[in-house]
Amino acid sequence: MYRHSLRKRVAIAFAVCVAVLSVVWGFAFFSAIRLSEDRALVNQLEYAAENYPDVASNIRGYDDADSLPASLREWADSNPDEGIYEFINDELHVAVIAADNAQQRAFVVYDVAGIEAASSEDWWWLLAITGVVGSLGALGFMLGVIVMRRAVAPVVQLASVVADIDLEHLSAGDHKRIESNRFGDDEVGVLAGTIEKTLERISAFIARERYFTGSASHELRTPITVITGALELLEQSDLSEADVQLVDRVRRATLDMKTTIEMFLCLARETDDGLYDEQFFVMPLVSRAIDQQRYLLGGKLVDVDIDEVAKSSVHGHPQAFSIAVNNLVRNAFEHTRDGQGPITILVKEFELLVTNELSSDSDARHTPTEGASSQGYGLGLGIVQRLCERNGWTFSLHVDEARIAARLSW
């Protein structure tokens, strides 16, 4: 449980990190200054000890330029302004001050020979300072990582829990794994609560969907089975020719109703108990679809050419594939007029092509259109498109003035 929001925790973490680094750097600079002062005093004492008992002062005052060391006289004659000057080659530091007479200058010379560190020692000091700075930088980086990691730990924890949930196979208890109450009431808690409620609603929806499809499958198929059985009994009776035609119409309507029920139940199901992993052949389903829909060609002089280029098989959902093939064959049979044709059904290794001619001039050249729109060609093609999207197949409709070609690829 966190008392502050994520935004405040990040801001506090950043402020703490900066404050700690500032204090560390402040102590580092302070220590460097004190060390430099101590080092200068130690060097001066060592220089004096080496010249003992002749302990000469390194600082001397001069009232005029003529009394200065020879190396500084020419410079002093140029009447320099007040200030402090450094002469590296001579190892001298000179302070210029105004004397009682404004036109004159007084000089204070500090001889640092033997006191300043040698060049080789400077390099060692530079190396040591570089090491200290690098160490402080690494310390700051580690501190920042630790502080920020603690600040964003709830987000990482929530992401880990969500990543462990299989969204393709949600169970009824997956939403309980979030446990949004442990994230408090900050931004992360709100996000966790939203995800938990969303998963709970999705799980409830899936449960309702499974119950509905299971109940609907039984309740809708039962009357269809009863009607089918009654028709079989009627067909065994002595019926007049008119009654036989009526029974045929009822049987076809019943078959269409059964196909429609299976089609919509197939689209409504979220899961299908492993039916997506079956291996089945295409040609038997095509032959069955032609037999079931051949009545639509009754009274029409239309030929149906079936060409199986390769013995094709599909890995997926056989019922969905059968529904798609039935719809394609049905649309081809329905939209072919008397005397037109032929209707060509071509089965390739990874493709099914159903083509029906719309004019006798099959060699005419027209601008084609291609898509998956079912507008003008029956509701079935829209259902085919949805089935293909669910199963990873591809459906396209090629239309021109001469022909309609429906292509199903897998």
KEPA-987880 format. One record per residue: x, y, z of N, C-alpha, C in turn; residue in one letter. Coordinates in steps of 0.2 Angstrom, whole numbers, padded with zeros to 4 digits, always signed. Layout:
% residues N
XYZXYZXYZa/...
% end
This chain:
% residues 410
+0004-0006+0000+0000+0000+0000+0004+0006+0000m/+0003+0011-0004+0007+0017-0005+0003+0023-0003y/+0006+0028+0001+0002+0033+0003+0002+0039-0002r/+0007+0039-0007+0007+0044-0012+0006+0041-0019h/+0004+0046-0023+0002+0044-0030+0009+0042-0034s/+0008+0039-0039+0014+0037-0043+0018+0044-0045l/+0015+0049-0047+0018+0055-0049+0022+0058-0043r/+0019+0058-0037+0023+0061-0032+0029+0056-0030k/+0028+0050-0030+0033+0045-0029+0039+0046-0033r/+0038+0047-0040+0043+0048-0045+0046+0055-0043v/+0042+0060-0042+0045+0067-0040+0049+0066-0034a/+0047+0063-0029+0051+0062-0022+0057+0058-0024i/+0057+0053-0027+0063+0049-0029+0068+0053-0032a/+0066+0057-0037+0070+0061-0041+0073+0066-0036f/+0069+0069-0032+0072+0075-0027+0077+0071-0023a/+0075+0066-0020+0080+0062-0015+0086+0061-0019v/+0086+0058-0025+0092+0056-0028+0096+0063-0030c/+0093+0068-0032+0097+0074-0033+0100+0077-0026v/+0096+0077-0021+0098+0079-0015+0104+0075-0012a/+0104+0069-0012+0110+0065-0010+0116+0066-0014v/+0115+0066-0021+0121+0068-0025+0124+0074-0024l/+0119+0079-0023+0122+0086-0021+0126+0086-0015s/+0123+0083-0010+0127+0082-0003+0134+0079-0004v/+0134+0073-0008+0140+0070-0009+0145+0074-0013v/+0143+0077-0018+0147+0082-0022+0150+0087-0018w/+0145+0090-0013+0147+0096-0009+0153+0094-0004g/+0152+0088-0001+0157+0085+0003+0164+0084-0001f/+0163+0081-0007+0169+0080-0011+0173+0086-0013a/+0169+0092-0015+0173+0098-0016+0176+0101-0010f/+0172+0101-0004+0175+0103+0002+0181+0100+0004f/+0181+0093+0003+0187+0089+0005+0192+0091+0000s/+0191+0092-0006+0196+0094-0011+0200+0101-0009a/+0195+0105-0007+0198+0112-0005+0202+0111+0001i/+0200+0108+0006+0204+0107+0012+0210+0103+0011r/+0210+0098+0007+0216+0095+0005+0221+0099+0001l/+0219+0103-0003+0223+0108-0007+0227+0113-0002s/+0222+0115+0003+0225+0120+0008+0231+0116+0012e/+0229+0110+0015+0234+0107+0019+0240+0105+0015d/+0239+0103+0009+0245+0101+0004+0249+0107+0003r/+0246+0113+0002+0251+0119+0001+0255+0121+0008a/+0251+0120+0014+0255+0121+0020+0260+0116+0021l/+0259+0110+0020+0264+0105+0021+0270+0106+0016v/+0269+0108+0010+0274+0109+0005+0278+0115+0008n/+0275+0120+0010+0279+0126+0013+0283+0124+0019q/+0280+0120+0023+0284+0118+0029+0290+0114+0027l/+0289+0109+0023+0294+0105+0020+0300+0109+0017e/+0298+0114+0013+0303+0118+0010+0307+0122+0015y/+0303+0124+0021+0307+0128+0026+0311+0123+0030a/+0309+0117+0031+0313+0112+0035+0319+0110+0031a/+0319+0110+0025+0325+0108+0021+0330+0114+0021e/+0328+0120+0022+0333+0125+0022+0335+0128+0030n/+0332+0124+0034+0334+0125+0042+0341+0125+0043y/+0345+0129+0047+0342+0135+0051+0340+0141+0047p/+0342+0141+0041+0341+0148+0037+0334+0147+0034d/+0329+0149+0038+0322+0149+0037+0320+0156+0034v/+0320+0156+0027+0318+0162+0023+0311+0162+0022a/+0308+0168+0022+0301+0169+0020+0300+0169+0013s/+0295+0166+0011+0293+0165+0004+0290+0172+0001n/+0287+0176+0006+0283+0182+0004+0288+0188+0006i/+0289+0192+0001+0292+0198+0002+0289+0204-0001r/+0290+0210+0002+0287+0216-0001+0292+0221-0004g/+0290+0224-0009+0295+0229-0013+0291+0235-0014y/+0294+0241-0012+0291+0248-0013+0292+0250-0020d/+0297+0248-0023+0297+0251-0030+0299+0245-0035d/+0299+0247-0041+0301+0242-0046+0308+0240-0047a/+0312+0245-0045+0320+0244-0045+0322+0239-0040d/+0318+0238-0035+0320+0233-0030+0318+0226-0031s/+0314+0225-0036+0311+0218-0038+0316+0214-0041l/+0315+0207-0041+0320+0203-0044+0321+0205-0051p/+0327+0203-0054+0328+0206-0061+0323+0203-0066a/+0320+0197-0065+0316+0195-0070+0309+0199-0070s/+0308+0203-0065+0301+0206-0065+0302+0213-0066l/+0308+0216-0066+0308+0223-0067+0306+0226-0073r/+0307+0223-0079+0304+0225-0085+0297+0225-0085e/+0294+0220-0082+0287+0220-0082+0284+0226-0077w/+0287+0227-0072+0285+0232-0067+0286+0239-0070a/+0290+0240-0075+0291+0247-0078+0285+0248-0082d/+0281+0243-0084+0276+0245-0088+0270+0247-0084s/+0271+0249-0078+0265+0251-0074+0259+0247-0074n/+0259+0241-0071+0254+0236-0072+0248+0238-0067p/+0242+0237-0068+0236+0238-0064+0237+0234-0058d/+0233+0237-0053+0232+0233-0047+0229+0226-0048e/+0231+0221-0045+0229+0214-0045+0234+0209-0044g/+0233+0203-0045+0237+0197-0044+0239+0194-0051i/+0246+0193-0051+0249+0191-0057+0253+0184-0056y/+0253+0180-0061+0257+0173-0060+0262+0173-0065e/+0268+0171-0064+0273+0170-0068+0276+0163-0068f/+0273+0159-0072+0274+0152-0071+0281+0150-0072i/+0285+0153-0077+0292+0151-0078+0296+0152-0072n/+0295+0158-0069+0299+0160-0063+0296+0157-0057d/+0290+0154-0057+0287+0151-0051+0286+0157-0045e/+0283+0162-0048+0282+0168-0044+0275+0170-0045l/+0272+0173-0039+0265+0176-0039+0266+0183-0036h/+0264+0188-0040+0265+0195-0038+0258+0198-0037v/+0258+0202-0032+0252+0206-0030+0254+0213-0031a/+0250+0217-0035+0252+0224-0036+0247+0228-0032v/+0249+0233-0028+0245+0237-0024+0247+0244-0025i/+0242+0249-0024+0244+0256-0024+0247+0258-0018a/+0253+0262-0019+0256+0265-0013+0253+0271-0011a/+0256+0275-0006+0253+0281-0004+0253+0286-0010d/+0258+0286-0014+0258+0290-0020+0254+0286-0026n/+0249+0289-0028+0245+0286-0033+0249+0284-0040a/+0254+0287-0041+0258+0286-0047+0263+0280-0046q/+0264+0278-0039+0269+0273-0038+0265+0266-0036q/+0268+0261-0037+0266+0254-0035+0270+0250-0031r/+0267+0247-0026+0270+0242-0022+0269+0235-0024a/+0274+0231-0022+0273+0224-0025+0274+0219-0019f/+0270+0214-0019+0271+0208-0014+0272+0202-0019v/+0278+0199-0018+0280+0193-0022+0280+0187-0017v/+0277+0182-0020+0277+0176-0017+0280+0170-0021y/+0286+0168-0018+0290+0163-0022+0287+0156-0020d/+0285+0153-0025+0282+0146-0024+0286+0141-0026v/+0292+0142-0027+0297+0137-0029+0298+0132-0024a/+0297+0126-0025+0297+0120-0020+0291+0119-0016g/+0286+0124-0017+0280+0123-0014+0274+0120-0018i/+0274+0122-0024+0269+0120-0029+0271+0113-0031e/+0266+0108-0032+0267+0102-0034+0270+0101-0041a/+0274+0096-0042+0278+0095-0048+0273+0093-0054a/+0275+0093-0060+0270+0091-0065+0268+0084-0065s/+0273+0080-0063+0271+0073-0063+0266+0071-0057s/+0267+0075-0052+0262+0075-0046+0255+0077-0048e/+0255+0082-0052+0249+0085-0055+0245+0079-0059d/+0248+0076-0063+0245+0070-0066+0242+0065-0062w/+0246+0063-0056+0243+0059-0052+0237+0061-0048w/+0237+0068-0047+0231+0071-0044+0225+0071-0049w/+0227+0072-0055+0221+0072-0060+0218+0065-0061l/+0223+0060-0060+0220+0053-0061+0216+0051-0055l/+0218+0054-0049+0214+0052-0043+0208+0056-0043a/+0208+0062-0045+0201+0066-0046+0197+0062-0051i/+0199+0060-0056+0195+0057-0061+0192+0050-0058t/+0196+0047-0054+0193+0041-0051+0188+0042-0046g/+0189+0048-0043+0184+0050-0038+0177+0052-0041v/+0178+0056-0047+0172+0058-0050+0169+0052-0054v/+0173+0048-0056+0169+0042-0059+0166+0038-0054g/+0169+0037-0048+0165+0033-0043+0159+0036-0041s/+0159+0043-0040+0153+0047-0038+0148+0046-0044l/+0150+0046-0050+0145+0046-0056+0142+0039-0055g/+0146+0034-0054+0143+0027-0054+0139+0026-0048a/+0141+0029-0042+0136+0029-0036+0130+0032-0038l/+0130+0038-0041+0124+0042-0043+0119+0038-0047g/+0122+0034-0052+0118+0030-0057+0115+0024-0053f/+0119+0021-0049+0116+0016-0045+0111+0018-0040m/+0112+0024-0037+0107+0026-0033+0100+0028-0037l/+0101+0031-0043+0096+0033-0047+0092+0027-0049g/+0095+0022-0051+0092+0015-0053+0088+0012-0047v/+0091+0012-0041+0088+0009-0035+0082+0013-0033i/+0082+0020-0033+0077+0024-0031+0071+0024-0036v/+0073+0024-0043+0067+0024-0048+0064+0017-0048m/+0068+0012-0047+0065+0005-0047+0060+0004-0042r/+0062+0007-0036+0057+0007-0030+0051+0011-0032r/+0052+0017-0035+0046+0021-0037+0041+0018-0042a/+0044+0014-0047+0040+0011-0052+0038+0004-0051v/+0040+0001-0045+0039-0006-0044+0032-0008-0044a/+0027-0004-0042+0020-0006-0043+0018-0007-0051p/+0021-0003-0055+0019-0003-0062+0022-0010-0065v/+0029-0011-0063+0032-0017-0065+0028-0023-0063v/+0026-0023-0056+0022-0029-0054+0016-0030-0057q/+0012-0024-0059+0006-0025-0062+0007-0028-0069l/+0012-0025-0073+0014-0028-0080+0015-0035-0079a/+0019-0037-0074+0021-0044-0074+0015-0049-0073s/+0010-0047-0069+0004-0050-0068+0000-0051-0074v/-0001-0045-0078-0005-0045-0084-0002-0049-0089v/+0005-0049-0089+0009-0053-0094+0008-0061-0093a/+0007-0063-0087+0006-0070-0086-0001-0073-0088d/-0006-0068-0089-0013-0070-0091-0013-0072-0098i/-0015-0078-0100-0016-0080-0107-0023-0077-0110d/-0022-0072-0114-0028-0068-0116-0032-0072-0121l/-0029-0077-0124-0032-0081-0129-0036-0087-0126e/-0035-0088-0119-0039-0094-0116-0040-0091-0109h/-0044-0086-0108-0046-0083-0102-0050-0088-0098l/-0049-0089-0091-0053-0093-0087-0057-0088-0082s/-0062-0091-0079-0066-0087-0075-0063-0084-0069a/-0057-0086-0067-0053-0083-0061-0047-0079-0063g/-0046-0078-0069-0040-0074-0071-0040-0067-0068d/-0046-0064-0068-0047-0057-0065-0045-0057-0058h/-0045-0062-0054-0043-0062-0047-0036-0062-0046k/-0032-0063-0051-0025-0063-0051-0022-0056-0050r/-0026-0051-0052-0024-0044-0052-0023-0042-0045i/-0028-0043-0041-0029-0041-0034-0027-0033-0034e/-0032-0029-0037-0031-0022-0037-0030-0018-0031s/-0033-0021-0025-0033-0018-0019-0026-0017-0016n/-0021-0022-0018-0014-0021-0016-0010-0015-0019r/-0013-0012-0024-0010-0007-0027-0012+0000-0025f/-0016+0000-0020-0018+0007-0017-0023+0010-0021g/-0024+0017-0020-0029+0021-0024-0025+0026-0028d/-0019+0025-0030-0016+0030-0034-0017+0028-0042d/-0013+0031-0046-0014+0029-0053-0013+0022-0055e/-0008+0018-0052-0008+0011-0053-0013+0007-0051v/-0016+0009-0045-0022+0006-0042-0028+0007-0047g/-0029+0013-0049-0035+0014-0054-0034+0010-0060v/-0028+0009-0063-0027+0005-0069-0028-0002-0067l/-0025-0004-0062-0026-0011-0060-0033-0013-0059a/-0037-0009-0055-0044-0010-0054-0048-0010-0061g/-0046-0006-0066-0049-0006-0072-0048-0012-0076t/-0042-0014-0076-0040-0021-0079-0044-0026-0076i/-0044-0026-0069-0048-0032-0066-0055-0032-0068e/-0058-0026-0068-0065-0026-0069-0066-0028-0077k/-0062-0026-0081-0063-0028-0088-0062-0035-0089t/-0057-0038-0086-0056-0045-0087-0062-0049-0084l/-0065-0046-0078-0071-0050-0075-0077-0050-0080e/-0078-0044-0083-0083-0043-0088-0082-0048-0094r/-0076-0048-0096-0074-0053-0102-0076-0060-0100i/-0073-0062-0094-0074-0069-0092-0082-0070-0091s/-0086-0065-0089-0093-0066-0088-0096-0067-0095a/-0094-0063-0099-0096-0063-0106-0095-0070-0110f/-0089-0072-0109-0087-0079-0112-0091-0084-0109i/-0092-0084-0102-0097-0089-0099-0104-0089-0101a/-0106-0083-0102-0113-0082-0105-0113-0085-0112r/-0108-0083-0116-0108-0085-0123-0108-0093-0124e/-0104-0096-0119-0103-0103-0119-0110-0106-0117r/-0113-0103-0112-0120-0106-0110-0125-0105-0116y/-0125-0099-0119-0130-0098-0124-0129-0102-0130f/-0123-0103-0132-0122-0107-0138-0123-0114-0137t/-0121-0117-0131-0123-0123-0129-0130-0125-0129g/-0134-0120-0125-0141-0121-0125-0145-0120-0132s/-0142-0115-0135-0145-0113-0142-0144-0119-0147a/-0138-0122-0146-0137-0127-0151-0142-0133-0150s/-0143-0135-0143-0148-0140-0142-0155-0138-0144h/-0157-0132-0141-0164-0130-0142-0166-0129-0150e/-0161-0127-0154-0163-0125-0161-0162-0132-0165l/-0157-0136-0163-0156-0142-0167-0162-0147-0166r/-0165-0147-0160-0170-0152-0158-0176-0152-0163t/-0179-0146-0164-0184-0146-0169-0182-0147-0176p/-0176-0146-0178-0174-0147-0185-0174-0155-0185i/-0171-0158-0180-0171-0165-0180-0178-0169-0181t/-0182-0166-0177-0189-0168-0177-0192-0168-0184v/-0191-0162-0187-0194-0161-0194-0191-0165-0199i/-0184-0166-0198-0181-0171-0203-0184-0178-0202t/-0185-0180-0196-0187-0187-0195-0194-0187-0198g/-0198-0182-0197-0205-0183-0199-0205-0183-0207a/-0201-0179-0210-0200-0179-0217-0198-0186-0220l/-0194-0189-0216-0192-0196-0218-0197-0201-0218e/-0202-0200-0213-0208-0204-0213-0212-0203-0218l/-0213-0196-0220-0218-0194-0225-0215-0197-0232l/-0209-0197-0233-0206-0199-0239-0207-0207-0240e/-0208-0211-0235-0209-0218-0235-0217-0219-0237q/-0221-0214-0236-0228-0215-0238-0230-0214-0245s/-0236-0216-0247-0238-0215-0254-0240-0208-0255d/-0236-0204-0258-0238-0197-0259-0239-0196-0266l/-0243-0191-0267-0244-0189-0274-0238-0184-0277s/-0238-0183-0283-0233-0179-0286-0232-0172-0283e/-0238-0169-0282-0238-0163-0279-0236-0163-0271a/-0238-0168-0268-0235-0169-0261-0228-0170-0260d/-0225-0174-0265-0218-0175-0265-0214-0169-0266v/-0217-0164-0271-0213-0158-0272-0214-0154-0266q/-0219-0154-0262-0220-0150-0256-0215-0153-0251l/-0215-0159-0250-0210-0162-0245-0203-0160-0247v/-0201-0160-0254-0194-0158-0256-0193-0151-0254d/-0198-0147-0254-0197-0140-0253-0196-0139-0245r/-0200-0143-0241-0199-0143-0234-0192-0145-0232v/-0190-0151-0235-0183-0154-0234-0178-0149-0235r/-0178-0145-0241-0173-0141-0243-0173-0135-0238r/-0179-0132-0236-0180-0127-0231-0177-0129-0225a/-0178-0135-0223-0175-0138-0216-0168-0138-0217t/-0165-0140-0222-0158-0141-0223-0155-0134-0223l/-0158-0129-0226-0156-0122-0226-0156-0119-0219d/-0161-0121-0215-0161-0118-0208-0156-0122-0204m/-0155-0128-0205-0149-0131-0201-0143-0128-0203k/-0141-0127-0209-0135-0124-0211-0134-0117-0208t/-0140-0113-0208-0140-0106-0205-0138-0107-0198t/-0142-0111-0194-0141-0112-0187-0133-0114-0186i/-0131-0118-0189-0124-0120-0188-0119-0114-0190e/-0121-0111-0195-0116-0105-0197-0116-0100-0192m/-0122-0098-0189-0122-0093-0184-0119-0095-0177f/-0120-0101-0176-0117-0104-0169-0110-0104-0170l/-0107-0106-0176-0100-0106-0177-0097-0099-0176c/-0100-0094-0179-0098-0087-0178-0098-0085-0171l/-0103-0087-0167-0104-0085-0160-0100-0088-0155a/-0097-0094-0157-0093-0097-0152-0086-0093-0151r/-0084-0092-0145-0077-0090-0144-0072-0096-0144e/-0074-0101-0142-0070-0107-0142-0073-0113-0145t/-0070-0118-0148-0073-0123-0152-0070-0130-0150d/-0068-0131-0144-0065-0137-0141-0060-0141-0145d/-0056-0137-0148-0050-0140-0152-0052-0142-0159g/-0058-0140-0162-0059-0141-0169-0055-0138-0174l/-0052-0133-0171-0047-0129-0176-0041-0132-0178y/-0040-0138-0175-0034-0142-0176-0034-0148-0180d/-0040-0149-0183-0041-0155-0187-0038-0154-0194e/-0036-0160-0197-0034-0160-0204-0039-0164-0208q/-0041-0160-0213-0047-0163-0217-0046-0162-0225f/-0049-0165-0229-0048-0165-0236-0053-0160-0239f/-0052-0156-0244-0056-0151-0247-0061-0154-0252v/-0059-0159-0256-0064-0162-0261-0070-0165-0258m/-0070-0169-0253-0076-0171-0250-0081-0166-0248p/-0079-0161-0245-0083-0155-0243-0086-0152-0249l/-0082-0151-0255-0085-0148-0261-0090-0152-0264v/-0089-0159-0264-0094-0163-0267-0100-0163-0263s/-0100-0163-0257-0106-0163-0253-0110-0156-0254r/-0106-0151-0254-0109-0144-0255-0113-0144-0262a/-0110-0147-0267-0113-0147-0274-0120-0151-0273i/-0119-0157-0270-0125-0161-0270-0131-0158-0266d/-0129-0154-0260-0134-0151-0256-0137-0145-0260q/-0134-0142-0264-0136-0135-0267-0138-0137-0275q/-0138-0143-0277-0139-0144-0284-0147-0142-0286r/-0151-0143-0281-0158-0141-0282-0159-0134-0285y/-0154-0130-0283-0155-0123-0286-0154-0122-0293l/-0151-0128-0296-0150-0128-0303-0156-0131-0307l/-0161-0133-0303-0167-0137-0306-0170-0133-0311g/-0171-0136-0317-0174-0132-0323-0169-0128-0327g/-0163-0127-0325-0158-0123-0328-0153-0127-0332k/-0152-0125-0338-0147-0128-0342-0140-0125-0341l/-0137-0128-0335-0131-0125-0333-0126-0131-0331v/-0120-0131-0334-0116-0136-0333-0111-0134-0327d/-0109-0139-0323-0105-0138-0317-0099-0142-0318v/-0093-0139-0319-0086-0142-0321-0082-0142-0314d/-0080-0148-0312-0076-0149-0306-0069-0151-0308i/-0064-0147-0306-0057-0149-0308-0053-0149-0302d/-0050-0155-0300-0046-0155-0294-0039-0156-0296e/-0035-0150-0296-0028-0150-0299-0024-0153-0294v/-0025-0153-0287-0021-0156-0282-0025-0159-0277a/-0023-0164-0274-0027-0167-0268-0026-0162-0262k/-0030-0158-0261-0029-0152-0256-0032-0154-0249s/-0028-0152-0244-0031-0153-0237-0030-0147-0233s/-0034-0146-0228-0034-0140-0224-0033-0142-0217v/-0029-0138-0213-0028-0139-0206-0032-0133-0202h/-0037-0135-0199-0041-0130-0196-0048-0132-0194g/-0053-0129-0195-0060-0130-0193-0064-0133-0198h/-0066-0139-0199-0069-0142-0204-0076-0139-0205p/-0080-0138-0199-0087-0136-0200-0087-0129-0203q/-0082-0124-0201-0082-0118-0203-0080-0118-0211a/-0076-0122-0213-0074-0123-0220-0080-0125-0224f/-0083-0130-0221-0089-0133-0225-0094-0127-0226s/-0096-0123-0221-0100-0118-0221-0098-0113-0227i/-0092-0111-0227-0089-0107-0232-0090-0109-0239a/-0088-0116-0240-0089-0119-0246-0096-0119-0248v/-0101-0121-0244-0108-0121-0245-0111-0114-0248n/-0108-0109-0244-0111-0102-0246-0108-0100-0253n/-0102-0102-0255-0099-0100-0261-0103-0104-0267l/-0104-0111-0266-0107-0115-0271-0115-0112-0271v/-0118-0111-0266-0125-0108-0266-0125-0102-0270r/-0121-0097-0269-0121-0091-0272-0120-0092-0280n/-0115-0096-0281-0114-0097-0289-0120-0100-0292a/-0123-0105-0289-0129-0108-0292-0135-0103-0292f/-0136-0099-0287-0141-0095-0287-0141-0089-0292e/-0135-0087-0294-0134-0081-0298-0132-0083-0305h/-0133-0089-0307-0132-0091-0314-0138-0093-0317t/-0140-0089-0322-0146-0090-0325-0146-0095-0330r/-0152-0097-0333-0153-0102-0337-0149-0101-0344d/-0146-0106-0346-0142-0105-0352-0135-0102-0351g/-0134-0099-0346-0127-0097-0344-0123-0102-0341q/-0116-0101-0341-0112-0105-0338-0106-0107-0343g/-0102-0112-0341-0103-0116-0335-0101-0113-0329p/-0103-0117-0323-0100-0115-0317-0094-0120-0316i/-0088-0116-0314-0082-0120-0314-0080-0120-0306t/-0078-0125-0304-0075-0126-0297-0068-0129-0297i/-0063-0125-0296-0057-0127-0296-0053-0128-0290l/-0051-0134-0288-0048-0135-0282-0040-0136-0283v/-0037-0131-0280-0029-0131-0280-0026-0133-0273k/-0020-0133-0273-0017-0136-0267-0018-0131-0261e/-0018-0124-0262-0020-0120-0256-0025-0115-0258f/-0030-0117-0263-0035-0112-0265-0041-0116-0268e/-0047-0113-0267-0053-0115-0270-0056-0109-0274l/-0057-0110-0280-0060-0105-0285-0066-0107-0288l/-0072-0103-0286-0078-0105-0289-0080-0099-0294v/-0081-0101-0300-0082-0096-0305-0089-0097-0309t/-0093-0092-0310-0099-0093-0314-0100-0088-0319n/-0101-0090-0325-0101-0085-0331-0108-0082-0331e/-0107-0075-0332-0114-0071-0332-0116-0069-0340l/-0111-0071-0345-0113-0069-0352-0110-0075-0356s/-0112-0075-0362-0110-0080-0366-0103-0079-0369s/-0102-0072-0369-0095-0070-0372-0090-0070-0366d/-0087-0076-0365-0083-0077-0360-0076-0074-0361s/-0075-0072-0367-0068-0069-0369-0068-0062-0369d/-0074-0059-0367-0074-0051-0367-0070-0049-0361a/-0067-0043-0363-0062-0040-0358-0066-0034-0355r/-0066-0034-0348-0069-0029-0344-0065-0027-0338h/-0066-0021-0335-0062-0019-0330-0065-0023-0323t/-0061-0027-0320-0063-0031-0315-0063-0027-0308p/-0067-0029-0303-0066-0026-0296-0065-0032-0292t/-0061-0031-0287-0059-0037-0282-0060-0035-0275e/-0064-0039-0271-0065-0037-0264-0068-0043-0261g/-0071-0042-0255-0074-0047-0251-0081-0044-0249a/-0084-0039-0253-0091-0037-0252-0096-0042-0254s/-0101-0042-0250-0106-0047-0251-0112-0043-0254s/-0112-0037-0255-0117-0033-0257-0119-0035-0264q/-0126-0037-0265-0128-0039-0271-0127-0046-0273g/-0124-0050-0268-0122-0057-0270-0124-0061-0264y/-0129-0059-0260-0131-0063-0254-0128-0062-0248g/-0131-0063-0242-0129-0062-0236-0123-0067-0234l/-0123-0073-0238-0118-0078-0237-0111-0076-0237g/-0109-0072-0242-0103-0070-0243-0100-0066-0237l/-0104-0062-0234-0102-0058-0228-0100-0063-0223g/-0104-0068-0222-0103-0073-0217-0096-0077-0219i/-0095-0078-0225-0089-0082-0227-0083-0077-0225v/-0084-0071-0226-0078-0066-0225-0077-0067-0217q/-0082-0067-0213-0081-0067-0206-0078-0074-0204r/-0080-0079-0207-0077-0086-0205-0070-0086-0207l/-0068-0083-0213-0061-0083-0215-0057-0079-0210c/-0059-0073-0208-0056-0069-0203-0054-0073-0196e/-0059-0077-0194-0059-0081-0188-0054-0086-0189r/-0053-0089-0195-0049-0095-0196-0042-0094-0199n/-0041-0087-0201-0034-0086-0204-0034-0087-0211g/-0040-0088-0215-0040-0089-0222-0041-0082-0225w/-0041-0083-0232-0042-0077-0236-0047-0078-0241t/-0052-0073-0241-0058-0073-0246-0058-0067-0250f/-0059-0068-0257-0059-0062-0261-0064-0063-0267s/-0067-0058-0269-0073-0059-0274-0071-0054-0280l/-0070-0058-0286-0068-0054-0292-0074-0054-0297h/-0076-0048-0298-0083-0047-0302-0081-0043-0308v/-0084-0045-0314-0084-0041-0320-0091-0042-0323d/-0092-0040-0329-0098-0041-0333-0099-0048-0336e/-0093-0051-0336-0093-0058-0339-0094-0064-0334a/-0091-0062-0328-0090-0068-0323-0090-0065-0316r/-0091-0070-0311-0090-0069-0304-0086-0074-0302i/-0080-0073-0299-0075-0078-0297-0074-0077-0289a/-0076-0082-0285-0075-0081-0278-0069-0086-0276a/-0064-0083-0273-0058-0087-0271-0057-0087-0264r/-0056-0093-0262-0055-0095-0254-0048-0098-0254l/-0043-0095-0250-0036-0097-0250-0035-0099-0242s/-0030-0103-0241-0028-0105-0234-0021-0107-0234w/
% end
